[in-house]
Amino acid sequence: MIEVIRNPEWKSIAVKMLAFQLILSIFMFLYMNHQVGSINKTIIDQNAALIGYMLKQQPQAENEIVRYITQGAQETDVAEGKRILAQYGYKEGMSAEDQPALAGMALPMQTGSLILLFAIPLLLLLLWEYRKLFSKIRIISFAAEQVVERQYHNPLPESDEGDFGYLGRSFNAMADRLSNSLEQLKQEKTFLRNLLSDISHQLKTPLASLIVFNENLLNDPAMKEDMKVAFLERSRQQLDRMEWLIVSLLKLARVEAGSILYRKEEIQLREIVDNAVHSLRLLTEQGAQRIVVRGGEDMLVQADEEWLTEAFLNLIKNALEHTPKEGEIRIDLEENSLFYTVSIRDRGEGISPEDLPHIFKRFYRGRDTAKPHSIGIGLSLSKSIIEGQGGMITVASRRGEGTEFGISFSKGNK
């Protein structure tokens, strides 16, 4: 009930109705007062005529007759008078038109006509008020039609008070969500189209190599055994590369499309880093490289262990690939009042300033990268995973001095 009263439309109608009711009451009071005065005058004239006639006949009865008129009569006299008048048809049940004091006034009919006459401005008042309501409803209908036509530049007023203002704010919020959803669908469609284009482009080279290897094996029956083994080994390498590429692209597609529901639980960052380092043990042994991990034993965050391990695995593997043999990679886990931070430093060739802003882009390769077979998926995948779990990733690098990746998680993410 209170919510209804707060509506300006209700206030407008209520104020006008109260004003109209007050005017009608004053008018009816004046009208009824006039009618009662007319009736009173008629009764006085009738009584005066009666006394005048009787006193002409019996002047000595003046005091007694006047007392009946001015002070009232006794019940026995009233009953006797009613009995005598009833013989002439003058009684309580007779119609108002037969009453001389009311003859010609037609009071009920006039009163009803006046009330009916006042109903006309009342209807006009309601029509005026409802016209404003229907005008707002038409505005809402037009805005809804615009949303159906995907036109979102005609928002409803939000500054109005009451339910229409609340409806305007809710409608605009709904339109914004629809617009954002359609834009997201459009972006996902573009993403899918670009992804398919990237997949076909990246698979083209290994597929061409496999075709050449197979044709050589099929068309040269006299090929030496060691040559056949070499072609088969190259085919295996291309197949491994294609498998890794497809698996990585599918992971990246799921992450960037937002189709992954991260199963967040409280985990130790140090344990995630140690698991990733352990998984790369064979790679570090091949390059005689060392990975030094320091700190972070008490750093707990809410994250998906499997996917976060995947992110650190790609970052550490990237550092190993850019670190010379017998080189060292340092991983420091630190904290301050706001963040837990993991920094991964290598002493590789570094990244040029021109390439640095683009290294997280999918399939981006630096112009002078030391990895000619790199296709630029790992860093993009790691960034999407970390940001999808509320983290941040930054990079700093200088040519000839190495690169440092910083991964931060807010302590409020615990």
C-alpha positions in Angstrom: 0.0 0.0 0.0 2.8 2.4 0.9 4.5 1.7 -2.5 1.3 2.7 -4.3 1.0 5.9 -2.3 4.6 6.9 -3.3 3.6 6.9 -7.0 3.3 10.5 -8.4 0.4 9.3 -10.6 -1.5 8.3 -7.6 -0.7 11.5 -5.8 -1.9 13.5 -8.8 -5.2 11.7 -9.0 -5.7 11.8 -5.2 -5.1 15.5 -4.9 -7.4 16.3 -7.8 -10.1 14.0 -6.5 -9.9 15.5 -3.0 -10.2 19.0 -4.5 -13.1 18.0 -6.7 -14.8 16.3 -3.7 -14.3 19.5 -1.6 -15.9 21.6 -4.3 -18.8 19.2 -4.7 -19.4 19.2 -1.0 -19.4 23.0 -0.7 -21.7 23.3 -3.7 -24.1 20.6 -2.3 -24.1 22.3 1.1 -25.0 25.6 -0.4 -27.6 24.1 -2.6 -29.3 22.0 0.2 -29.1 25.1 2.5 -31.0 27.1 -0.1 -33.6 24.3 -0.5 -34.1 23.9 3.2 -34.5 27.7 3.5 -37.1 27.6 0.8 -39.0 24.8 2.6 -38.8 26.7 5.9 -40.2 29.8 4.3 -43.1 27.9 2.8 -43.9 26.2 6.1 -43.8 29.6 7.9 -46.1 31.2 5.3 -48.5 28.2 5.6 -48.6 28.4 9.4 -49.1 32.2 9.2 -51.9 31.9 6.8 -53.6 29.3 9.0 -53.3 31.4 12.2 -54.5 34.5 10.4 -57.6 32.7 9.1 -58.4 31.1 12.5 -57.9 34.3 14.5 -60.3 36.1 12.3 -62.9 33.5 13.3 -61.9 33.2 17.0 -59.8 36.2 18.2 -60.0 35.1 21.8 -58.0 31.9 21.0 -54.9 33.7 19.9 -52.6 32.7 22.8 -53.5 29.1 22.7 -53.2 28.8 18.9 -49.8 30.6 18.7 -48.5 28.4 21.5 -49.1 25.3 19.3 -47.1 26.9 16.4 -44.2 28.3 18.4 -43.8 25.7 21.2 -45.1 22.5 19.7 -48.3 20.5 20.5 -48.9 17.6 22.7 -48.9 14.1 21.3 -52.7 13.6 21.8 -53.4 16.8 19.9 -51.0 15.7 17.1 -52.7 12.3 16.8 -56.2 13.9 16.7 -55.1 16.3 14.0 -53.6 13.5 11.9 -56.8 11.6 12.2 -58.9 14.5 11.0 -56.4 15.4 8.1 -56.3 11.8 7.0 -60.0 12.0 6.1 -59.0 14.6 3.5 -56.0 12.5 2.1 -53.4 14.6 4.0 -51.2 12.0 5.7 -47.6 10.8 6.1 -47.7 8.4 3.2 -48.7 10.9 0.5 -46.3 11.9 -2.2 -44.0 14.9 -2.0 -45.8 16.5 -5.0 -49.1 16.6 -2.8 -47.3 18.4 0.0 -47.9 22.2 -0.4 -44.6 23.0 1.3 -42.7 20.9 -1.3 -44.8 21.5 -4.4 -42.8 22.6 -7.4 -39.4 22.0 -5.9 -38.8 18.4 -7.2 -35.9 18.2 -4.7 -34.8 14.5 -5.3 -34.8 15.0 -9.1 -32.8 18.2 -8.9 -30.3 16.7 -6.5 -29.8 13.6 -8.7 -29.4 15.8 -11.8 -26.8 18.0 -10.1 -24.8 14.9 -9.0 -25.0 13.5 -12.5 -23.9 16.9 -13.8 -20.8 16.8 -11.6 -20.0 13.3 -12.9 -19.1 14.8 -16.3 -16.1 16.9 -15.0 -15.1 13.9 -12.8 -14.9 11.7 -15.9 -12.9 14.4 -17.8 -10.5 14.6 -14.8 -10.0 10.8 -14.8 -9.6 10.9 -18.6 -6.9 13.5 -18.3 -5.0 11.6 -15.6 -5.3 8.3 -17.4 -4.2 9.9 -20.6 -0.8 10.6 -19.0 -0.7 7.0 -17.8 -1.4 5.6 -21.2 1.1 8.0 -22.7 3.8 6.4 -20.5 2.6 2.9 -21.4 2.9 3.8 -25.1 6.5 5.0 -24.5 7.3 1.7 -22.8 5.7 -0.2 -25.7 7.7 1.7 -28.3 10.9 1.1 -26.3 10.1 -2.6 -26.2 9.6 -2.6 -30.0 12.9 -0.9 -30.4 14.6 -3.5 -28.3 13.0 -6.3 -30.4 14.5 -4.5 -33.5 17.9 -4.4 -31.7 17.8 -0.6 -31.2 19.1 0.2 -27.8 19.6 3.9 -28.0 16.1 4.9 -26.7 16.3 4.3 -23.0 13.3 4.9 -20.7 13.5 7.8 -18.2 15.1 6.7 -14.9 14.6 9.8 -12.9 10.9 9.4 -12.4 9.6 8.5 -9.0 7.4 5.6 -8.2 6.8 2.4 -10.1 7.3 3.9 -13.6 10.7 5.1 -12.6 11.6 1.6 -11.2 10.2 0.1 -14.4 12.3 2.4 -16.5 15.5 1.5 -14.6 14.7 -2.3 -14.8 13.8 -2.0 -18.5 17.1 -0.2 -19.3 19.0 -2.7 -17.3 17.3 -5.5 -19.2 18.1 -3.8 -22.5 21.7 -3.4 -21.5 22.0 -7.1 -20.7 20.4 -8.0 -24.0 22.7 -5.7 -25.8 25.7 -7.1 -24.0 24.6 -10.7 -24.6 24.1 -10.0 -28.4 27.5 -8.4 -28.5 29.1 -11.3 -26.7 27.4 -13.7 -29.1 28.8 -11.7 -31.9 32.3 -11.7 -30.4 32.0 -15.5 -29.9 31.0 -16.0 -33.5 33.9 -13.9 -34.6 36.2 -15.8 -32.2 35.0 -19.1 -33.6 35.5 -18.0 -37.2 39.0 -16.7 -36.4 39.8 -19.9 -34.4 38.8 -22.1 -37.3 40.9 -20.0 -39.6 43.9 -20.2 -37.3 43.5 -23.9 -36.9 43.4 -24.5 -40.6 46.4 -22.2 -41.1 48.5 -23.9 -38.4 47.7 -27.4 -39.6 48.5 -26.6 -43.2 52.3 -26.9 -42.8 52.5 -30.2 -40.9 49.8 -31.7 -43.2 51.8 -30.6 -46.3 54.9 -32.2 -44.8 53.1 -35.5 -44.0 51.8 -35.6 -47.6 55.3 -35.2 -49.0 56.7 -37.9 -46.7 54.0 -40.3 -47.6 54.4 -39.7 -51.3 58.1 -40.3 -51.1 57.5 -43.5 -49.2 54.9 -44.7 -51.7 56.6 -43.6 -54.9 60.1 -44.9 -54.1 60.0 -48.6 -53.4 63.8 -48.8 -53.6 64.3 -46.2 -50.8 66.9 -47.2 -48.3 65.9 -48.3 -44.9 67.6 -45.5 -43.1 65.8 -43.0 -45.3 62.5 -44.6 -44.6 63.2 -44.4 -40.9 64.1 -40.8 -41.2 60.8 -40.0 -43.1 58.8 -41.9 -40.5 60.5 -40.1 -37.7 59.7 -36.8 -39.3 56.1 -37.9 -39.8 55.9 -38.8 -36.1 57.2 -35.4 -35.2 54.7 -33.7 -37.4 51.9 -35.8 -35.9 53.0 -35.0 -32.4 53.0 -31.4 -33.3 49.6 -31.6 -34.7 48.3 -33.4 -31.7 49.8 -30.9 -29.3 48.4 -28.0 -31.5 44.9 -29.4 -31.5 44.8 -30.1 -27.8 46.2 -26.7 -27.0 43.7 -24.9 -29.4 40.8 -26.8 -27.8 41.9 -25.7 -24.3 42.3 -22.2 -25.5 38.9 -22.2 -27.2 37.2 -23.5 -24.0 38.9 -20.9 -21.8 38.3 -17.9 -24.1 34.7 -18.9 -24.8 34.0 -19.0 -21.1 32.7 -22.6 -21.2 34.9 -23.7 -18.3 33.5 -23.8 -14.8 36.5 -23.5 -12.6 36.3 -25.8 -9.5 37.8 -23.4 -7.0 39.3 -24.7 -3.8 41.9 -23.6 -1.3 45.3 -24.5 -2.6 48.9 -23.6 -1.9 50.6 -21.6 -4.7 54.0 -23.2 -3.8 52.5 -26.7 -4.4 51.2 -25.6 -7.8 54.6 -24.3 -8.8 56.4 -27.4 -7.5 54.0 -29.7 -9.5 54.7 -27.7 -12.7 58.4 -27.8 -12.2 58.3 -31.5 -11.5 56.4 -32.1 -14.8 59.2 -30.3 -16.7 62.0 -32.3 -15.1 62.9 -34.2 -18.3 63.1 -30.9 -20.2 65.4 -29.3 -17.7 67.6 -32.4 -17.6 68.0 -32.3 -21.4 69.2 -28.7 -21.3 71.1 -29.1 -18.0 69.1 -26.2 -16.7 68.2 -25.4 -13.1 64.9 -24.0 -11.7 65.2 -22.4 -8.3 61.9 -21.9 -6.3 61.9 -19.7 -3.2 59.2 -18.8 -0.6 55.4 -19.2 -0.7 54.9 -22.0 1.7 52.0 -20.3 3.4 50.4 -18.6 0.4 46.8 -20.0 0.0 44.4 -18.9 -2.8 41.0 -20.1 -4.1 41.6 -21.5 -7.6 41.2 -24.5 -9.8 44.3 -26.6 -9.2 44.3 -28.4 -12.6 43.9 -25.3 -14.8 46.3 -23.1 -12.7 48.9 -25.9 -13.0 48.4 -25.7 -16.8 49.0 -22.0 -16.7 52.2 -22.2 -14.7 53.4 -25.1 -16.8 53.2 -23.1 -20.0 54.9 -20.1 -18.4 57.8 -22.1 -16.9 58.2 -24.1 -20.2 58.3 -20.8 -22.1 61.1 -19.6 -19.7 63.1 -22.9 -20.2 62.8 -22.6 -24.0 64.4 -19.1 -23.8 67.1 -20.0 -21.3 70.4 -21.2 -22.6 71.9 -24.6 -21.6 73.1 -24.8 -18.0 71.1 -21.6 -17.4 69.0 -20.8 -14.4 65.4 -19.9 -13.9 64.3 -18.2 -10.6 60.7 -18.4 -9.3 60.0 -16.2 -6.3 56.8 -16.3 -4.3 56.3 -13.2 -2.3 53.4 -11.4 -0.6 52.5 -7.9 0.5 49.5 -6.4 2.3 47.3 -6.8 -0.8 48.7 -9.5 -3.1 50.4 -12.9 -3.4 52.9 -12.6 -6.3 54.7 -15.3 -8.3 57.6 -14.0 -10.5 59.2 -16.2 -13.1 62.6 -14.9 -14.3 64.8 -16.2 -17.1 68.1 -15.0 -18.5 67.3 -15.5 -22.1 67.5 -13.2 -25.1 64.6 -11.1 -23.9 61.7 -9.5 -25.8 62.0 -6.5 -28.0 59.9 -3.4 -27.0 57.9 -3.7 -30.3 56.9 -7.3 -29.5 56.2 -6.9 -25.8 52.6 -5.5 -26.0 51.6 -8.4 -28.3 53.1 -11.5 -26.7 49.8 -12.6 -25.1 47.9 -12.5 -28.4 47.0 -15.9 -29.8 49.4 -17.1 -32.5 51.7 -14.1 -32.2 55.4 -14.7 -32.8 58.1 -12.1 -32.3 59.9 -11.0 -35.4 63.3 -12.2 -34.1 62.2 -15.0 -31.8 64.7 -17.7 -31.0 61.9 -20.3 -31.4 61.2 -20.7 -35.1 58.6 -23.4 -34.5 56.7 -21.5 -31.9 53.0 -20.8 -32.7 52.2 -18.6 -29.8 49.5 -20.4 -27.9 51.0 -21.1 -24.4 51.2 -17.5 -23.2 47.7 -16.6 -24.5 46.3 -19.7 -22.7 48.1 -18.9 -19.5 46.8 -15.4 -19.4 43.2 -16.5 -20.0 43.4 -19.1 -17.3 44.9 -16.8 -14.7 42.5 -13.9 -15.4 39.6 -16.3 -15.5 40.3 -17.1 -11.8 40.7 -13.6 -10.6 44.4 -13.2 -11.1 46.6 -10.8 -13.0 49.7 -11.4 -15.2 52.3 -8.8 -16.3 55.6 -9.0 -18.2 58.8 -7.0 -18.2 61.8 -7.7 -20.4 65.0 -6.1 -21.7 66.9 -7.3 -24.7 69.8 -9.4 -23.8 68.9 -9.5 -20.1 65.9 -11.9 -20.0 62.2 -11.7 -19.2 60.1 -11.7 -16.0 56.5 -12.7 -15.8 54.5 -11.6 -12.7 51.4 -13.5 -11.6 49.4 -11.8 -8.8 46.3 -12.9 -6.8 44.5 -10.7 -4.4 44.5 -11.8 -0.8 40.8 -11.3 -0.8 40.7 -14.3 -3.2 41.7 -16.6 -0.3 
